[in-house]
C-alpha cells in the first residue's frame, strides 16, 4: 500500500490533472464576473419556471459563451481525469504520457479561450477534435496496461 501511495503522490501526471481543475475554477470565476453584471444590466428575471432558453435569451451571447465552456469542462475532461489517474496509479508516467496529458490540458485551455472570446465554431471544433485524439491516445495507452 505504501508503494501505491508513493507512486500516486509523486506521479508527474498529477500536475496536468490539477492544472485542468484549476483552469475550470478560472472559467468559473470568469463566468460569474461577467454573468452577474450582465444579469443586473438586463434586469433579468430569475424565474424558476422559465426554460433555459428563456433565461439565456436575457444574457448577451459573449456572456453565455463562458457558461457554456464552464459546462463543457465538466464533460469530456472527466474522462481525462479518470485515464490520467489510472496511468498515475499504474506508475505509467513516462515522457509520452506526460506530454500527452499536458497537450490535452493545453488544447482544452485553448478551446476555452476560443469559446469564451470569439466563439469561432470551426476553430473550436478543430481544438476539440485534437484534444479528443490526444485523450484517445492516452486511453489506448492505459488500456494496453490494464486489459
Secondary structure as UniProt FT lines:
FT   HELIX           2..10
FT   HELIX           13..42
FT   TURN            48..49
FT   HELIX           52..56
FT   TURN            57..58
FT   HELIX           61..72
FT   TURN            73..76
FT   HELIX           77..89
FT   TURN            90..91
FT   HELIX           95..117
FT   HELIX           121..146
//
